Amino acid sequence: MATSERMARRREQRRLAILAAAREFAETEGWQAVTSRRLADAIDYTQPVIYSHFDSMDAVIDAVAVEGFAELARALADARSEASDDRGALEAASRAYLGYADAHPAMYDAMFVRGTALAFADERTEPELRAGFAELRGAVEPFADDPDTLAELLWASLHGLTLLQRSQRIPGDRDVRLRALLALIAGADSAR
């Protein structure tokens, strides 16, 4: 293996180690615990090494978020593929979204709550972000003339349910609200 290939592989391994450490600290202690000093200690390098890979700590968090978008897209795709019909796919994708948010609150915050330099609905949008939205769009497409808008509304509703449930601002079972939301979306095709 050429020296340049070996160096590139080591560099990518360091980058992945930085992201893994950032995610671990965030999941156990919150994003405020993710500092360049702690990351450097965790990967056994100096702080300048962190900044040789990322421009800022916000860039580290954005890179972790991109990993989360890829995970979420896979979870949505898997859920949809296991459904036997359109309504089942809509419900499965919605439950997968909520389940991912519940299981990975720090990652979800990096993706959707914290400020970010990631571009949404733009030509610069990362493919991982596009993939997740495409899964939501695919889930609502059978029920809409304008699947982009309906997918945005589904996303906004699932996001709202996630944050309202997390902060305990809505009483009772979120499932009741989810079923009502899905009935509204699935009924959209009969209103055309």
Helices and strands as residue ranges (DSSP letters): H 3-29, G 31-33, H 36-43, H 47-53, H 57-82, H 86-103, H 105-108, I 109-113, H 127-140, G 141-143, H 147-166, H 174-186, G 187-191
